[in-house]
């Protein structure tokens, strides 16, 4: 079975400072990992995905994430936060062979990112 | 870009009503999904469909049914709405390698 743990339900940073959203996963197989962002009253938008190529993945809007197999982590970072980054962020693992959810996707519970002016 | 369109952004329904949530995708994807999103619980899969007229239960199918008569349209049906079905409902389609696209969501309130 697969699982995803987002270690913080809320993260608050000042505008212009670095962002770190933490995600740990467990999977029996080689997983695909994603970060999605959801702005208020909007659907989920894909930020980036890891699918067993380069371990450092660059996404949209200056975000990136590093896949660390030894630590089973896939933390999301951004060097400098912007007010428009305020949103809910979801870490997602996909491993269709292990059956984590009927569609192979397992969602974290989300991290609410707050940007202080 | 793939578009997934959910016909209603906000809905208010009464307890016991039959409710239809509609979702349409424009990229000929075979796989479509319905999730509900609740604070602190993330997204949970209700039903998914891998082809026309084919459907599979997800993790929380109780109280819901679905219909897929055409490839582009996937409907979620609440046979008799209850207050515990008040939630945000998200539709998604999948094409290519893990290429999920989500709709903007329908916020349903059952009173």
gemmi code that builds the backbone of each chain (N, CA, C; Angstrom):
import gemmi

chains = {
    "A": [
        ("UNK", (0.853, -1.197, 0.000), (0.000, 0.000, 0.000), (0.885, 1.241, 0.000)),
        ("UNK", (0.353, 2.296, -0.529), (1.106, 3.538, -0.577), (0.437, 4.565, 0.319)),
        ("UNK", (1.222, 5.521, 0.777), (0.668, 6.590, 1.597), (1.491, 7.852, 1.398)),
        ("UNK", (0.899, 8.962, 1.737), (1.550, 10.261, 1.621), (1.298, 11.035, 2.898)),
        ("UNK", (2.351, 11.625, 3.441), (2.208, 12.455, 4.630), (2.757, 13.841, 4.342)),
        ("UNK", (1.894, 14.806, 4.428), (2.352, 16.190, 4.361), (2.514, 16.642, 5.795)),
        ("UNK", (3.733, 17.000, 6.129), (4.111, 17.141, 7.531), (3.544, 18.390, 8.191)),
        ("UNK", (3.121, 19.350, 7.402), (2.577, 20.589, 7.959), (1.223, 20.874, 7.353)),
        ("UNK", (0.228, 21.138, 8.182), (-1.083, 21.497, 7.634), (-1.105, 22.967, 7.210)),
        ("UNK", (-0.288, 23.799, 7.868), (-0.193, 25.218, 7.525), (1.282, 25.624, 7.571)),
        ("UNK", (1.677, 26.450, 6.598), (3.008, 27.039, 6.592), (2.841, 28.528, 6.303)),
        ("UNK", (3.497, 29.355, 7.121), (3.405, 30.800, 6.944), (4.804, 31.344, 6.735)),
        ("UNK", (5.007, 32.095, 5.636), (6.305, 32.707, 5.359), (6.077, 34.156, 4.961)),
        ("UNK", (7.124, 34.946, 5.058), (7.051, 36.334, 4.595), (7.360, 36.396, 3.110)),
        ("UNK", (6.746, 37.356, 2.430), (7.015, 37.554, 1.018), (8.507, 37.760, 0.803)),
        ("UNK", (9.062, 37.079, -0.214), (10.482, 37.227, -0.516), (11.377, 36.227, 0.194)),
        ("UNK", (10.827, 35.455, 1.133), (11.629, 34.439, 1.842), (11.378, 33.069, 1.230)),
        ("UNK", (12.264, 32.105, 1.529), (12.105, 30.777, 0.915), (10.880, 30.035, 1.446)),
        ("UNK", (10.381, 29.144, 0.587), (9.253, 28.278, 0.922), (9.732, 26.831, 0.956)),
        ("UNK", (9.301, 26.108, 1.982), (9.555, 24.665, 2.071), (8.270, 23.983, 2.503)),
        ("UNK", (7.736, 23.128, 1.641), (6.562, 22.315, 1.990), (7.016, 20.861, 1.971)),
        ("UNK", (6.801, 20.184, 3.093), (7.391, 18.861, 3.258), (6.407, 17.736, 2.939)),
        ("UNK", (6.940, 16.707, 2.302), (6.124, 15.553, 1.922), (6.959, 14.288, 2.056)),
        ("UNK", (6.448, 13.319, 2.759), (7.037, 11.989, 2.815), (6.047, 10.980, 2.261)),
        ("UNK", (6.562, 9.948, 1.639), (5.688, 8.965, 1.022), (6.151, 7.569, 1.385)),
        ("UNK", (5.280, 6.635, 1.200), (5.684, 5.231, 1.244), (5.059, 4.535, 0.059)),
        ("UNK", (5.822, 3.655, -0.548), (5.346, 2.945, -1.728), (6.156, 1.671, -1.881)),
        ("UNK", (5.503, 0.643, -2.312), (6.193, -0.636, -2.504), (6.960, -0.686, -3.814)),
        ("UNK", (6.647, 0.214, -4.706), (7.246, 0.185, -6.025), (7.904, 1.522, -6.302)),
        ("UNK", (8.411, 1.689, -7.488), (8.969, 2.987, -7.867), (7.815, 3.920, -8.189)),
        ("UNK", (7.618, 4.896, -7.371), (6.413, 5.727, -7.550), (6.628, 6.867, -8.528)),
        ("UNK", (5.528, 7.405, -8.991), (5.523, 8.738, -9.585), (4.997, 9.686, -8.513)),
        ("UNK", (5.566, 10.859, -8.452), (5.188, 11.822, -7.418), (4.846, 13.153, -8.052)),
        ("UNK", (3.872, 13.817, -7.470), (3.370, 15.066, -8.022), (3.178, 16.075, -6.893)),
        ("UNK", (3.248, 17.336, -7.283), (2.721, 18.410, -6.452), (1.670, 19.153, -7.272)),
        ("UNK", (0.509, 19.353, -6.621), (-0.564, 20.141, -7.209), (-0.808, 21.364, -6.330)),
        ("UNK", (-1.260, 22.436, -6.973), (-1.633, 23.640, -6.236), (-3.107, 23.934, -6.492)),
        ("UNK", (-3.776, 24.401, -5.463), (-5.186, 24.771, -5.600), (-5.387, 26.164, -5.010)),
        ("UNK", (-5.664, 27.109, -5.880), (-5.988, 28.456, -5.415), (-7.446, 28.496, -4.997)),
        ("UNK", (-7.830, 29.458, -4.176), (-9.203, 29.504, -3.663), (-10.242, 29.416, -4.766)),
        ("UNK", (-11.199, 28.519, -4.581), (-12.313, 28.316, -5.505), (-11.867, 27.885, -6.900)),
        ("UNK", (-10.725, 27.256, -6.985), (-10.246, 26.751, -8.276), (-9.993, 25.252, -8.169)),
        ("UNK", (-9.827, 24.615, -9.343), (-9.441, 23.211, -9.354), (-7.958, 23.039, -9.075)),
        ("UNK", (-7.480, 21.814, -9.196), (-6.066, 21.522, -8.936), (-5.248, 21.740, -10.202)),
        ("UNK", (-4.110, 22.370, -10.038), (-3.212, 22.611, -11.159), (-1.899, 21.901, -10.878)),
        ("UNK", (-1.378, 21.185, -11.879), (-0.134, 20.472, -11.698), (1.035, 21.451, -11.636)),
        ("UNK", (1.820, 21.355, -10.552), (3.026, 22.180, -10.415), (4.228, 21.487, -11.028)),
        ("UNK", (4.390, 20.216, -10.684), (5.514, 19.451, -11.191), (5.283, 17.977, -10.925)),
        ("UNK", (6.080, 17.138, -11.626), (5.964, 15.698, -11.398), (7.320, 15.025, -11.548)),
        ("UNK", (7.491, 13.979, -10.786), (8.680, 13.137, -10.850), (8.259, 11.766, -11.356)),
        ("UNK", (8.943, 11.298, -12.409), (8.598, 9.986, -12.959), (9.866, 9.194, -13.268)),
        ("UNK", (10.808, 9.161, -12.350), (12.035, 8.347, -12.385), (13.083, 8.861, -13.358)),
        ("UNK", (13.007, 10.093, -13.727), (14.089, 10.703, -14.505), (14.982, 11.469, -13.508)),
        ("UNK", (15.276, 12.727, -13.774), (16.115, 13.511, -12.869), (15.459, 13.643, -11.505)),
        ("UNK", (16.253, 13.544, -10.447), (15.688, 13.608, -9.094), (15.302, 15.020, -8.685)),
        ("UNK", (15.915, 16.023, -9.307), (15.502, 17.407, -9.046), (14.580, 17.830, -10.172)),
        ("UNK", (13.363, 18.140, -9.791), (12.324, 18.433, -10.771), (11.958, 19.914, -10.688)),
        ("UNK", (11.978, 20.563, -11.811), (11.571, 21.977, -11.841), (10.144, 22.069, -12.352)),
        ("UNK", (9.372, 22.942, -11.716), (7.993, 23.096, -12.105), (7.679, 24.522, -12.521)),
        ("UNK", (6.398, 24.826, -12.493), (5.981, 26.165, -12.896), (6.121, 27.134, -11.740)),
        ("UNK", (6.142, 28.430, -12.065), (6.142, 29.503, -11.068), (7.339, 29.450, -10.115)),
        ("UNK", (8.462, 28.904, -10.571), (9.679, 28.911, -9.770), (9.776, 27.823, -8.724)),
        ("UNK", (8.824, 26.915, -8.670), (8.866, 25.822, -7.705), (9.742, 24.675, -8.217)),
        ("UNK", (10.337, 23.965, -7.286), (11.036, 22.746, -7.613), (10.931, 21.771, -6.458)),
        ("UNK", (11.194, 20.500, -6.750), (11.123, 19.470, -5.713), (12.224, 18.458, -5.975)),
        ("UNK", (12.727, 17.898, -4.898), (13.793, 16.900, -5.014), (13.322, 15.561, -4.491)),
        ("UNK", (13.440, 14.545, -5.322), (13.086, 13.181, -4.932), (14.288, 12.571, -4.208)),
        ("UNK", (14.105, 12.181, -2.950), (15.172, 11.540, -2.177), (14.678, 10.165, -1.738)),
        ("UNK", (15.133, 9.179, -2.451), (14.642, 7.820, -2.188), (15.039, 7.351, -0.797)),
        ("UNK", (16.266, 7.678, -0.376), (16.755, 7.205, 0.927), (15.931, 7.789, 2.072)),
        ("UNK", (15.381, 8.965, 1.860), (14.581, 9.623, 2.891), (13.083, 9.498, 2.610)),
        ("UNK", (12.724, 8.848, 1.534), (11.330, 8.767, 1.046), (10.643, 10.122, 1.149)),
        ("UNK", (11.326, 11.130, 0.603), (10.771, 12.486, 0.665), (10.690, 13.104, -0.719)),
        ("UNK", (9.811, 14.077, -0.821), (9.630, 14.821, -2.074), (9.187, 16.227, -1.680)),
        ("UNK", (10.087, 16.970, -1.057), (9.759, 18.290, -0.540), (9.715, 19.333, -1.655)),
        ("UNK", (8.797, 20.252, -1.518), (8.598, 21.324, -2.501), (9.255, 22.592, -1.989)),
        ("UNK", (10.016, 23.267, -2.851), (10.699, 24.486, -2.437), (10.533, 25.584, -3.485)),
        ("UNK", (10.739, 26.804, -2.999), (10.793, 27.974, -3.875), (11.703, 28.986, -3.197)),
        ("UNK", (12.636, 29.588, -3.923), (13.618, 30.458, -3.267), (13.011, 31.721, -2.654)),
        ("UNK", (11.966, 32.253, -3.298), (11.432, 33.538, -2.859), (9.913, 33.545, -3.036)),
        ("UNK", (9.215, 33.620, -1.932), (7.748, 33.553, -1.982), (7.151, 34.838, -2.524)),
        ("UNK", (6.058, 34.641, -3.250), (5.293, 35.767, -3.778), (3.883, 35.680, -3.233)),
        ("UNK", (3.224, 36.831, -3.112), (1.863, 36.836, -2.563), (0.941, 35.893, -3.331)),
        ("UNK", (1.159, 35.769, -4.636), (0.282, 34.916, -5.455), (0.489, 33.425, -5.191)),
        ("UNK", (1.502, 33.081, -4.386), (1.721, 31.672, -4.043), (0.788, 31.176, -2.947)),
        ("UNK", (0.067, 32.079, -2.316), (-0.850, 31.679, -1.249), (-1.922, 30.752, -1.813)),
        ("UNK", (-1.952, 29.530, -1.304), (-2.850, 28.516, -1.862), (-2.731, 27.245, -1.022)),
        ("UNK", (-3.478, 26.225, -1.434), (-3.370, 24.896, -0.832), (-2.509, 24.038, -1.753)),
        ("UNK", (-1.594, 23.278, -1.178), (-0.677, 22.449, -1.961), (-0.862, 20.981, -1.566)),
        ("UNK", (-0.935, 20.131, -2.585), (-1.132, 18.702, -2.356), (0.020, 17.904, -2.932)),
        ("UNK", (0.564, 17.031, -2.119), (1.545, 16.058, -2.568), (0.795, 14.773, -2.923)),
        ("UNK", (1.131, 14.182, -4.060), (0.371, 13.024, -4.552), (1.346, 11.949, -5.020)),
        ("UNK", (1.051, 10.714, -4.678), (1.876, 9.605, -5.153), (1.018, 8.714, -6.037)),
        ("UNK", (1.611, 8.263, -7.106), (0.910, 7.378, -8.033), (1.703, 6.102, -8.196)),
        ("UNK", (1.047, 5.017, -7.885), (1.687, 3.723, -8.019), (0.595, 2.735, -8.330)),
        ("UNK", (0.206, 2.636, -9.573), (-0.979, 1.865, -9.919), (-0.811, 0.405, -9.576)),
        ("UNK", (0.441, -0.080, -9.558), (0.634, -1.497, -9.278), (0.353, -1.849, -7.832)),
        ("UNK", (0.485, -0.877, -6.925), (0.317, -1.220, -5.513), (-1.094, -0.977, -5.022)),
        ("UNK", (-1.919, -0.430, -5.864), (-3.336, -0.319, -5.505), (-3.653, 0.673, -4.424)),
        ("UNK", (-2.958, 1.789, -4.362), (-3.300, 2.798, -3.363), (-4.451, 3.640, -3.833)),
        ("UNK", (-5.658, 3.247, -3.569), (-6.808, 3.922, -4.160), (-7.069, 3.313, -5.527)),
        ("UNK", (-8.329, 3.257, -5.929), (-8.697, 2.536, -7.138), (-8.017, 3.081, -8.389)),
        ("UNK", (-7.645, 4.334, -8.379), (-6.994, 4.901, -9.554), (-5.496, 4.968, -9.381)),
        ("UNK", (-4.952, 4.421, -8.299), (-3.521, 4.436, -8.099), (-2.989, 5.739, -7.552)),
        ("UNK", (-3.834, 6.726, -7.336), (-3.406, 8.016, -6.787), (-3.728, 8.074, -5.308)),
        ("UNK", (-2.756, 8.522, -4.537), (-3.002, 8.790, -3.123), (-2.620, 10.235, -2.845)),
        ("UNK", (-3.565, 10.976, -2.290), (-3.361, 12.397, -2.006), (-2.947, 12.608, -0.558)),
        ("UNK", (-2.026, 13.543, -0.356), (-1.812, 14.039, 0.990), (-2.984, 14.906, 1.409)),
        ("UNK", (-3.020, 15.246, 2.681), (-4.143, 16.016, 3.204), (-4.032, 17.513, 2.912)),
        ("UNK", (-2.930, 17.923, 2.346), (-2.799, 19.315, 1.937), (-2.023, 20.166, 2.927)),
        ("UNK", (-1.316, 21.171, 2.400), (-0.640, 22.187, 3.215), (-1.118, 23.554, 2.743)),
        ("UNK", (-1.621, 24.318, 3.693), (-2.103, 25.658, 3.371), (-0.941, 26.629, 3.509)),
        ("UNK", (-0.535, 27.254, 2.409), (0.587, 28.192, 2.418), (0.071, 29.620, 2.558)),
        ("UNK", (0.548, 30.286, 3.586), (0.154, 31.673, 3.866), (1.365, 32.552, 3.616)),
        ("UNK", (1.162, 33.634, 2.890), (2.253, 34.552, 2.607), (1.986, 35.864, 3.339)),
        ("UNK", (2.894, 36.222, 4.230), (2.766, 37.467, 4.993), (3.426, 38.607, 4.217)),
        ("UNK", (2.775, 39.761, 4.152), (3.371, 40.877, 3.398), (4.618, 41.432, 4.085)),
    ],
    "B": [
        ("UNK", (-4.320, 22.521, -24.633), (-4.463, 22.053, -23.250), (-5.779, 21.314, -23.066)),
        ("UNK", (-5.712, 20.261, -22.289), (-6.933, 19.528, -21.950), (-7.808, 20.415, -21.084)),
        ("UNK", (-9.090, 20.371, -21.382), (-10.033, 21.105, -20.538), (-11.007, 20.132, -19.914)),
        ("UNK", (-11.195, 20.302, -18.624), (-12.213, 19.556, -17.901), (-13.173, 20.584, -17.336)),
        ("UNK", (-14.409, 20.509, -17.754), (-15.396, 21.523, -17.386), (-16.471, 20.914, -16.500)),
        ("UNK", (-16.641, 21.538, -15.347), (-17.731, 21.153, -14.451), (-18.803, 22.221, -14.577)),
        ("UNK", (-20.018, 21.797, -14.841), (-21.052, 22.734, -15.282), (-21.453, 23.732, -14.206)),
        ("UNK", (-21.361, 23.370, -12.938), (-21.793, 24.281, -11.881), (-20.636, 24.560, -10.937)),
        ("UNK", (-20.446, 25.804, -10.556), (-19.435, 26.142, -9.549), (-20.004, 26.003, -8.137)),
        ("UNK", (-21.257, 26.400, -7.983), (-21.920, 26.341, -6.680), (-23.327, 25.768, -6.860)),
        ("UNK", (-23.699, 24.893, -5.933), (-25.043, 24.329, -5.941), (-25.555, 24.273, -4.518)),
        ("UNK", (-26.825, 24.590, -4.360), (-27.480, 24.406, -3.063), (-28.701, 23.525, -3.302)),
        ("UNK", (-28.762, 22.407, -2.590), (-29.854, 21.458, -2.769), (-30.448, 21.102, -1.402)),
        ("UNK", (-31.672, 20.607, -1.451), (-32.343, 20.211, -0.211), (-32.108, 18.731, 0.069)),
        ("UNK", (-32.128, 18.395, 1.332), (-32.026, 16.994, 1.742), (-33.084, 16.162, 1.036)),
        ("UNK", (-32.664, 15.032, 0.479), (-33.574, 14.134, -0.203), (-33.684, 14.351, -1.702)),
        ("UNK", (-33.168, 15.467, -2.181), (-33.217, 15.740, -3.621), (-32.258, 14.823, -4.374)),
        ("UNK", (-32.570, 14.568, -5.622), (-31.638, 13.876, -6.517), (-30.777, 14.941, -7.187)),
        ("UNK", (-29.472, 14.758, -7.132), (-28.547, 15.799, -7.606), (-27.650, 15.215, -8.690)),
        ("UNK", (-27.478, 15.969, -9.753), (-26.589, 15.571, -10.850), (-25.445, 16.572, -10.935)),
        ("UNK", (-24.223, 16.065, -10.893), (-23.042, 16.895, -11.141), (-22.430, 16.436, -12.459)),
        ("UNK", (-22.237, 17.406, -13.354), (-21.792, 17.059, -14.708), (-20.331, 17.451, -14.931)),
        ("UNK", (-19.654, 16.641, -15.716), (-18.250, 16.879, -16.032), (-18.006, 16.502, -17.486)),
        ("UNK", (-17.356, 17.395, -18.212), (-17.072, 17.150, -19.629), (-15.595, 17.419, -19.892)),
        ("UNK", (-14.948, 16.514, -20.638), (-13.556, 16.728, -21.045), (-13.481, 16.691, -22.567)),
        ("UNK", (-12.481, 17.420, -23.092), (-12.446, 17.640, -24.541), (-11.263, 16.975, -25.228)),
        ("UNK", (-10.610, 16.002, -24.557), (-9.403, 15.418, -25.155), (-9.516, 13.926, -25.403)),
        ("UNK", (-10.708, 13.402, -25.445), (-10.892, 11.998, -25.805), (-10.203, 11.048, -24.817)),
        ("UNK", (-10.094, 11.475, -23.564), (-9.508, 10.610, -22.542), (-10.460, 9.483, -22.182)),
        ("UNK", (-9.883, 8.310, -21.951), (-10.723, 7.181, -21.566), (-11.060, 7.193, -20.075)),
        ("UNK", (-10.137, 7.671, -19.270), (-10.309, 7.584, -17.818), (-10.813, 8.889, -17.236)),
        ("UNK", (-11.869, 8.795, -16.461), (-12.412, 9.968, -15.768), (-12.721, 9.597, -14.333)),
        ("UNK", (-12.678, 10.625, -13.455), (-12.734, 10.385, -12.013), (-13.597, 11.432, -11.325)),
        ("UNK", (-14.232, 11.024, -10.249), (-14.893, 11.960, -9.346), (-14.283, 11.822, -7.949)),
        ("UNK", (-13.900, 12.985, -7.392), (-13.368, 13.055, -6.033), (-14.220, 14.013, -5.218)),
        ("UNK", (-14.198, 13.820, -3.915), (-14.691, 14.870, -3.038), (-13.534, 15.343, -2.169)),
        ("UNK", (-13.568, 16.640, -1.890), (-12.491, 17.260, -1.129), (-13.075, 17.893, 0.122)),
        ("UNK", (-12.556, 17.485, 1.261), (-13.010, 18.025, 2.535), (-11.814, 18.502, 3.333)),
        ("UNK", (-11.971, 19.581, 4.098), (-10.826, 20.131, 4.857), (-10.191, 19.075, 5.752)),
        ("UNK", (-8.864, 18.997, 5.662), (-8.132, 18.072, 6.510), (-8.154, 16.626, 6.048)),
        ("UNK", (-8.894, 16.346, 4.972), (-8.979, 14.964, 4.481), (-8.382, 14.797, 3.093)),
        ("UNK", (-8.004, 15.900, 2.453), (-7.483, 15.791, 1.094), (-8.571, 15.397, 0.125)),
        ("UNK", (-8.190, 14.745, -0.954), (-9.141, 14.285, -1.964), (-9.372, 12.797, -1.798)),
        ("UNK", (-10.613, 12.406, -1.887), (-10.959, 10.992, -1.794), (-11.749, 10.584, -3.030)),
        ("UNK", (-11.393, 9.434, -3.577), (-11.986, 8.984, -4.828), (-13.354, 8.371, -4.581)),
        ("UNK", (-14.356, 8.851, -5.333), (-15.715, 8.333, -5.195), (-15.948, 7.218, -6.214)),
        ("UNK", (-15.779, 7.543, -7.485), (-15.947, 6.595, -8.582), (-14.978, 6.974, -9.686)),
        ("UNK", (-14.652, 6.005, -10.521), (-13.967, 6.332, -11.750), (-14.497, 5.466, -12.890)),
        ("UNK", (-14.180, 5.900, -14.097), (-14.651, 5.207, -15.299), (-13.493, 5.086, -16.276)),
        ("UNK", (-13.309, 3.902, -16.824), (-12.203, 3.697, -17.750), (-12.658, 3.555, -19.196)),
        ("UNK", (-13.952, 3.671, -19.414), (-14.480, 3.644, -20.777), (-15.975, 3.940, -20.716)),
        ("UNK", (-16.553, 4.147, -21.870), (-17.997, 4.394, -21.924), (-18.743, 3.223, -21.282)),
        ("UNK", (-19.698, 3.556, -20.425), (-20.539, 2.591, -19.718), (-19.780, 1.727, -18.719)),
        ("UNK", (-18.497, 1.978, -18.525), (-17.718, 1.205, -17.562), (-17.433, 2.085, -16.358)),
        ("UNK", (-17.581, 1.515, -15.165), (-17.348, 2.282, -13.956), (-16.809, 1.365, -12.871)),
        ("UNK", (-16.086, 1.973, -11.957), (-15.552, 1.241, -10.821), (-15.728, 2.085, -9.566)),
        ("UNK", (-16.017, 1.435, -8.452), (-16.108, 2.160, -7.185), (-14.727, 2.583, -6.731)),
        ("UNK", (-14.720, 3.756, -6.119), (-13.495, 4.239, -5.509), (-13.492, 3.909, -4.031)),
        ("UNK", (-12.949, 4.821, -3.246), (-12.795, 4.567, -1.810), (-14.051, 4.884, -1.010)),
        ("UNK", (-14.886, 5.793, -1.521), (-16.076, 6.215, -0.759), (-17.305, 6.303, -1.665)),
        ("UNK", (-17.755, 5.192, -2.252), (-18.862, 5.257, -3.211), (-20.256, 5.323, -2.595)),
        ("UNK", (-20.354, 5.103, -1.292), (-21.693, 4.983, -0.684), (-22.469, 6.290, -0.827)),
        ("UNK", (-23.696, 6.181, -1.304), (-24.567, 7.344, -1.467), (-24.441, 8.012, -2.826)),
        ("UNK", (-23.567, 7.462, -3.669), (-23.321, 8.041, -4.990), (-23.490, 6.982, -6.074)),
        ("UNK", (-23.796, 7.443, -7.283), (-23.707, 6.605, -8.470), (-23.153, 7.466, -9.593)),
        ("UNK", (-22.819, 6.839, -10.710), (-22.251, 7.588, -11.828), (-22.844, 7.092, -13.130)),
        ("UNK", (-22.648, 7.910, -14.158), (-23.120, 7.560, -15.488), (-22.095, 8.019, -16.504)),
        ("UNK", (-21.777, 7.138, -17.447), (-20.846, 7.500, -18.537), (-21.438, 6.954, -19.830)),
        ("UNK", (-22.330, 7.713, -20.419), (-22.985, 7.313, -21.663), (-22.175, 7.722, -22.898)),
        ("UNK", (-21.405, 8.786, -22.749), (-20.537, 9.248, -23.831), (-19.134, 9.434, -23.267)),
        ("UNK", (-18.140, 9.282, -24.113), (-16.757, 9.311, -23.648), (-16.405, 10.631, -22.977)),
        ("UNK", (-16.957, 11.715, -23.470), (-16.528, 13.015, -22.963), (-17.246, 13.432, -21.679)),
        ("UNK", (-18.283, 12.718, -21.281), (-19.123, 13.180, -20.166), (-19.201, 12.124, -19.065)),
        ("UNK", (-18.975, 12.584, -17.849), (-19.007, 11.694, -16.685), (-19.817, 12.381, -15.602)),
        ("UNK", (-20.948, 11.785, -15.264), (-21.875, 12.416, -14.332), (-21.836, 11.720, -12.984)),
        ("UNK", (-21.875, 12.511, -11.946), (-21.979, 12.007, -10.568), (-23.395, 12.265, -10.089)),
        ("UNK", (-24.013, 11.243, -9.515), (-25.412, 11.341, -9.095), (-25.515, 11.062, -7.600)),
        ("UNK", (-26.177, 11.975, -6.911), (-26.522, 11.753, -5.512), (-28.008, 11.394, -5.512)),
        ("UNK", (-28.302, 10.144, -5.255), (-29.670, 9.663, -5.390), (-30.625, 10.368, -4.427)),
        ("UNK", (-30.165, 10.604, -3.218), (-30.968, 11.282, -2.206), (-30.002, 12.063, -1.328)),
        ("UNK", (-29.835, 13.331, -1.673), (-28.778, 14.129, -1.036), (-28.968, 14.203, 0.476)),
        ("UNK", (-27.836, 14.140, 1.174), (-27.865, 14.299, 2.628), (-26.848, 15.368, 3.029)),
        ("UNK", (-27.021, 15.892, 4.230), (-26.155, 17.010, 4.656), (-24.685, 16.598, 4.724)),
        ("UNK", (-24.409, 15.330, 4.975), (-22.998, 14.915, 5.033), (-22.362, 14.788, 3.648)),
        ("UNK", (-23.128, 15.084, 2.610), (-22.576, 15.143, 1.271), (-22.251, 16.585, 0.856)),
        ("UNK", (-22.416, 17.509, 1.773), (-21.952, 18.876, 1.540), (-20.438, 18.837, 1.417)),
        ("UNK", (-19.913, 19.289, 0.272), (-18.487, 19.146, 0.011), (-18.128, 19.847, -1.287)),
        ("UNK", (-16.821, 19.869, -1.562), (-16.328, 20.283, -2.876), (-16.125, 19.014, -3.695)),
        ("UNK", (-16.671, 18.994, -4.898), (-16.550, 17.824, -5.777), (-15.665, 18.195, -6.974)),
        ("UNK", (-14.665, 17.376, -7.201), (-13.722, 17.619, -8.289), (-13.762, 16.459, -9.270)),
        ("UNK", (-13.835, 16.816, -10.537), (-13.776, 15.844, -11.618), (-12.379, 15.904, -12.235)),
        ("UNK", (-11.878, 14.777, -12.723), (-10.584, 14.746, -13.385), (-10.641, 13.764, -14.544)),
        ("UNK", (-9.787, 14.004, -15.528), (-9.605, 13.012, -16.581), (-8.125, 12.707, -16.685)),
        ("UNK", (-7.827, 11.545, -17.234), (-6.431, 11.127, -17.334), (-6.118, 10.677, -18.747)),
        ("UNK", (-5.024, 11.224, -19.276), (-4.557, 10.808, -20.581), (-3.051, 10.774, -20.578)),
        ("UNK", (-2.445, 9.911, -21.362), (-0.992, 9.817, -21.387), (-0.464, 9.228, -20.101)),
        ("UNK", (0.814, 9.451, -19.813), (1.428, 8.882, -18.630), (1.129, 9.759, -17.426)),
        ("UNK", (0.223, 9.316, -16.572), (-0.135, 10.066, -15.367), (-0.534, 11.503, -15.646)),
        ("UNK", (-1.155, 11.728, -16.810), (-1.548, 13.093, -17.159), (-2.933, 13.425, -16.670)),
        ("UNK", (-3.071, 13.741, -15.389), (-4.367, 14.101, -14.832), (-4.640, 15.586, -15.047)),
        ("UNK", (-5.880, 15.886, -15.418), (-6.344, 17.268, -15.480), (-7.619, 17.366, -14.666)),
        ("UNK", (-7.664, 18.379, -13.805), (-8.797, 18.549, -12.910), (-9.693, 19.688, -13.371)),
        ("UNK", (-10.978, 19.545, -13.112), (-11.914, 20.636, -13.292), (-11.801, 21.630, -12.145)),
        ("UNK", (-12.568, 22.716, -12.226), (-12.508, 23.779, -11.223), (-13.297, 23.458, -9.962)),
        ("UNK", (-14.083, 22.407, -10.006), (-14.796, 21.998, -8.809), (-16.219, 22.517, -8.744)),
        ("UNK", (-17.056, 21.777, -8.047), (-18.426, 22.195, -7.744), (-18.578, 22.139, -6.233)),
        ("UNK", (-18.914, 23.294, -5.667), (-19.141, 23.318, -4.216), (-20.626, 23.090, -3.957)),
        ("UNK", (-20.931, 21.940, -3.406), (-22.312, 21.542, -3.145), (-22.638, 21.733, -1.676)),
        ("UNK", (-23.740, 22.414, -1.439), (-24.264, 22.548, -0.076), (-25.634, 21.885, -0.034)),
        ("UNK", (-25.805, 20.966, 0.912), (-27.094, 20.299, 1.087), (-27.707, 20.808, 2.389)),
        ("UNK", (-28.904, 21.380, 2.268), (-29.531, 21.988, 3.454), (-30.758, 21.191, 3.884)),
    ],
}
model = gemmi.Model(1)
for chain_id, residues in chains.items():
    chain = gemmi.Chain(chain_id)
    for i, (resn, *xyz) in enumerate(residues, 1):
        res = gemmi.Residue()
        res.name, res.seqid = resn, gemmi.SeqId(i, " ")
        for name, pos in zip(("N", "CA", "C"), xyz):
            atom = gemmi.Atom()
            atom.name, atom.element = name, gemmi.Element(name[0])
            atom.pos, atom.b_iso = gemmi.Position(*pos), 0.0
            res.add_atom(atom)
        chain.add_residue(res)
    model.add_chain(chain)
structure = gemmi.Structure()
structure.add_model(model)
structure.setup_entities()
